[in-house]
């Protein structure tokens, strides 16, 4: 029996996609400050019967590189990040079925705020909301919230565990049948079915109850990315969708096996969690056309400083103090675990020692996850291989440029995947949990 893949569209509410040169592509729509732009992309993905569109976010301009935002602004390296609540509200009004997700940090927000935001989105969308949980990783964000530096890795995850527990308790503070709405008697809701949370922990004190009744999904779906041991443990406990960045199928298969074992160890059913690597699809009417598109993306549109500006932000390390041709040293890798992992991946890919320029090229040239290049049939073949060989349950599809990359994929590849039984031809349910095939959770209180 063919297993349908989960498909999520990966977005930024700003001037670029994950690919920092996307705004320079000749056919790219630069209407990223208008609601029409986001509504059009969401309708395109809904026409392709995607499960969800979700938005990544950062709470600062990239400012680690050279201790300045100048190069981020100069080269368009994600200097713009719109408020996601407003963007998702516009998408909800323009679509009917596709799930809508946003990134919110457990480091710089509070549980009550996040619980209310996503409960509201879930109600207004008819049960389509998802929260992408992040712990935030760099000093630029910390400095926008009155701190000098970000929390260390383990403390961020300790805080995140408590944060999720408090949010879940708030979402469950109303029983499903608490609303009475009896006009004749005047009883609006049953107070015996609306509960204080009274959470007292190391990081948070939350009385509750939430000011939003229990939602159509019971709880909005949770999406989380984390490749470290703590990150994988956190995802195993909480996530409904796990976002990965495995560049090749053998690595993805090992990650898939490890993550499912961790999920099972928590007492959860591994089949209830979707493991989804970020991927790019570069599609052409012929193989030669697709490869020429790929060449343009790799060589023509990204500036190395833009790439290093983003890399500095992700790694929380200032690459401005190095020349492009400096080798990546043990000292650099010791300064950031992320640099070590990235450098080792690039070394395997290039089969030689790695320079700062190589890291910039790696970040710029779409090597973070699988890149499927070719005719529609060839792209579908590659995606099918990943899913059917236990590399993943589907994909978080990023775009080389917008809206064209998603339009081409929906027009050329989706019909082939549908014909093979790998994607739905229509939505059967109304909620995001329906699309994912996962149960509505019972209240935990």
N, C-alpha and C positions, 0 to 999 in steps of 0.2 A: 504494500500500500504506500503510495507516494505521500511524503510528509511535507505539508505546506510550510513555507518559510515565513518568518516574521520579518516585516520590512518597516524600517523607521527612517524618516527623512531627517538629516542632521542639518541644523540651521544656526546661523548667527544673526542677531538683530542688529546688523551693522553693515559696514561697507564691503566686507569680504566674507568668504566661506572659510573653512579651515585652511584652505590654500591661500596664502597671503598675496598672490598675484592675481586672484580672480577678478578684481575690479578692473584690471587692465585689458581683459579679454575683449576683442572688438565688439562682440554682440552682447556683452554683459549689460544688464539693466542697472542703471545707477540710481534707481528710485528708492533706495533703501531708507529714506526718510519719509516715505508715504505708506499709508495703510494698504493701498491697492497692491503694492509690491508683495507684501506678505500674504495677503488674501489670494492673489493669483497663484503663488507658489503652493499654498495649502490646497487650493482647489485642484491644481495639477496633480498633486500627490494623492488626493482623495479619488480623483478619476482613475488613478492607477491602483486603487484599493489598498494603499499603504495602511498599516496598522496605526501609525502615529507620526506626527512631526514634532520634534523637540528642539529647543533652543539652548545652546551652550551660553555661558555668561561668565564675565569677569567683572569685578567691582572696582577696577582701576584701569586707566590707560597703561599700556606697557611702559614701565619707567625704570626698570632695573638696568638696561643697557646704557652705560655711560651715566647712570644715575640721573636720567633725564627722559622726558617724553618726546623730545625733539624728533628723533628718528622715527618713532611710531607715527607721529603726525606727518612728517615729511613724506614717508613712503606708504602711508595708509595701512600700517601694520596693526589693524584692529584698534584704532583710537576711538571708534564710535561703538557704544553699547547702549541700546535703548532699553527702557524699562519693559520687562517681559510681561508684566501683568496687563498692560495696555495692549501690547501686540497680540497676546493670546485672546484677549477679549474681542479684538477685531476679527481674528480667525474663527472664533467660535460662532460669531454672527454670520460668517460667510460660508460655513460648511455644515454638514449634517452628521457625519459618521466618524471621520478621522479623529484619532486621539490627538491631544494637544499637551505638550510637556514643556516645562521650564526648569531651569537650573536655579536653585536657591541654596545658599551656603549655611551650613550648621555652625560656622565660626563667627559670622557677623550678623546673623539674624537671631530672633528668639522663637522658641517653640510655638507660643500662642499665635504670633504673627504668621508663621508659615502654615500652621494648621488651618487658620481661618482663610488665608489666601487660597489654598488648594481645595479646601472644602467648598468655598464659594465657586471656584472655577469648575469643580465637578458638578455642582448643581446647575450652574448656568449652561453648561455644555451637555447636560443630560447624561453625565457619567463618562466623560471622555478625558479627564484630567490625569496627568502624570507629573510627579516631582522627580527631577534629576538631582540627587543628593550629592553635594560636593563639600569637602572640608576646607577648601581654599589653601593656596600653597605659597603665596609670595608676599614680600614685604610691601609692595606697592599697594595692595589691597589693605593690609594692616594699617598703613599710614593714612588711608582715607577714613578709617574708623577709630582714630585717636591712639593707635598703638605704634610702637617703633618697629616691631618685627612680628612675623607670624608665629603661631604656636608650633612647637615641634611635632614631628610626625605622630608619635604615639599619643600625645595629649590631644591632638586634633581628633583622633579616632575615639579616644575615651569620651570626649565631649560629644562626638557624633552619636555614639551608642546611647548616651543618656538623652540626647536631643530627640532621637527617633522614638524612644520609649515614651517620652512626654507627648510628642505629637500623636502617636498612636492612641494614647489614653484620651487625649482631647477629641480625636475623631470618633472614639467610642463612647464619649460621655453622654450622648443621646442614644437611647434605645430606638430601634427601627420604627416602633409604633408609638413613639412618645407624642407626636402631634395628634391632637384630637379634633380640633377645628369644628367644634359643635356650636354653631351660631345660636341655637335655641337656648342651650344651657349657659352659654357664655364661657365654656371651658376651652381654652386654646390648646393647652398641652398638659400632659400628666406629670406633675412635679416628681412623682415617685420614679419616673423613667428618665429623668435628667439628673446627671450625677456630677458632683464635684470630683476633681481629679486628685487634688491635694498631693501633688508630687513635690517631694523635698529631696534634692540630690546634691551632688558636689558642685554642679555648675548652674542648676536651675531650680527655681521655686515657682510652681504653677498651681494656682488654686483651681481654675476652671469653674464650671463647665465651659465648653466652647459656645460661642454665640451663633453657631451654624448647626442645624440638625444633621444627623447622620446622612451620608451622601448616597447617590444612586449606586456607586461602586462599593459602598461600605467604607472603604478607604481608597483614596486615589492610588493609582499604580505607582510603584517606586522603581526608578531607574538609577543605577549606580555604576561608576567605573572605578576600578582599583586593581592594580596589578601586583602590589606588594602582598606579603602574607597577611598583614592586618586588613588591607583593602579587600582581599578575597574572603577573609572571615566575615567582615562586615557585610559584604554583598550576599554571602551565603545565608546570613541571618535575616536580612531585610529586603533584598531586591526582588522584584518581579521580572525585571530585565537587567542584564549585566552587559555593560558596554566595554568591549576589549579593543586592543590595538595590536593584534598578532599579525606580523607581516607575512608569514608563510604557513602553509597548511600543516606541516609537522608540528610547529610550535603551537598552532591553534588546537590541534588534536590533543596535545598534552595538557594545555590550559583547560580545554573543555572537560577532559577526564578529571583533572584535579578539582576544578570548580564544582562539578556535579558530586564528587565525593564529599566535599566540604558541605554542600547543601544537605546531602543525606545525613551527615553527621549531626546536623542541627535538629533532625527529626522532620524536616520538610521533604516533600516529593521533588526530586530534581526535574521531573517533567513539567512542574508548575513554574519553572523559572527559565526564561529565554536568554541564551548566551549569544551575544551579537557583536562581532567585530566591525569596526569602522571599515568601510570599503569605498573605493571609487570605481565608477564604470565609465570608460571612455569608448563610446560607441560610434561606429562608422558604417556607411553603406557597404564598404569593402574593408578588408583588413588593412590595405594600404592607407585608406583615408583615416581609419582609427589610429594607426601608428603615427601618421603625420600630426594629428591632433595631440597625441601624447607628446610628441617631440616639442610642439609649441608650448605646451604646458610646462614641460620640464626645463626648457631652455630660454624661452622668450619673455616671460611676463613677471618674474619675481626678482627682486633686488636682493643680493646676499645680506645687506644690512637689515632689510625688513625681516628676513628669515632669522638672523641672529637676535634681533630685537624681540621677536616672539619666543625664541629659544631661551633667551635670558630670563624672560618672564616665567616660562614653564619650569625651568630648572632653578630659578631663584639664584642665578649666578651671572655676574657681569662679564660677558664675552668681549666688551669693548676694550679690555686691557690686553687683548691678544690680537696679533695679525692673523689674517685669514689662513696663511700657510703655516702657522705654528702647529706643531704636533699636539695631540691630546695627551696630556701627561697624567701620571698617577696622582699628582697633586691636584690637578683639575678634577679628576674623577672622585677623589676623596672629599672634595668640597661639596659635591652633590651626587647622591645616589642615582639621580635621574641621568646625569651625564654618563656615569659608568654603564648603565643599561643601554642608553642610546649608542654610545661609542662601541660597545660590544656588538650590538646589532648591525651597525654600519660596517664594522670590521668583517663580520661574517659575510655581509653582502658584497664588499669590495675585495675581500681576501688580501688585505694589506693593512699597514698602519694607517691611522686616521688623523686627519688634520681638522682644524676649526672650520675650514672651507667645506670639508666633507660633511660635518655636522649641519652646517647651514644648508647645503644642498639636500641633505636627507630631510631636513625639516620642510624645505620649500618644495621638494619634488615628489610629494605624495607617497613616501615610502613607509608611513606609519602603520598602514594596514594593507590588505590585499588590493591590488589594482587590476581590474578586469578590463582588458583592452581587446577590441576586435569587432567583428560583425555581431549583429544581435544574437545569432545562434551561438557564436563562440562565447560571448559574454554569458549567455544563459548556461552553456555547458560548464563554464568555470564556477559559476555560483552553485549550480547543482552538485558539482563534485564536492565542494566544501560542505554542503549540508548533508549529503548522503554518505559522506565518509566521517561523520561525527567530528567535524571541525567547528560546527556552530549550529544554531537553530534559525539563522537568518542573518540580516545585515543592518547596520546603521549606515545608510548610504549618504556619503558626503558628496559635495558638488565641486567640480572644477571651476564652474562659472554658473551664474544664475540669470534667468531661470532655465537657460538652454540645456544644461546637463540633466536636470530632472525631466524636462519636456522630452528630450531625446530618449531617455530611459523608459519613460511611460509609453511613448509612441512606438518604440522599436523593440524593447526587450520584454516588457510586461506581457504583451499578448503571447509570446513564446512560453514564458513561465506559466501563464494561465493554461495554455494548451497542454502543457506537461503535468498539470495538476499541482504545480509548485506554488502558485499564488491563487487566491480566491478570485472569482469573477464578479462576486458581489458580496457586500457585507450581510452576514446572517443575523447579527445581533446589533444592539445599539451602543453598548458601552465598550470602553477600551478593554476591559477584562473579558468581555464576550469575544472581541477580535483575537485576543491572545489565547483564548481557550483556558483561562484560569478562573477558579471559583471566587465568588464574592466572599470575603472573609467574615467569619462570625465575630461578634464582639468579644473582646478579651477580658472584659470586666464582669 
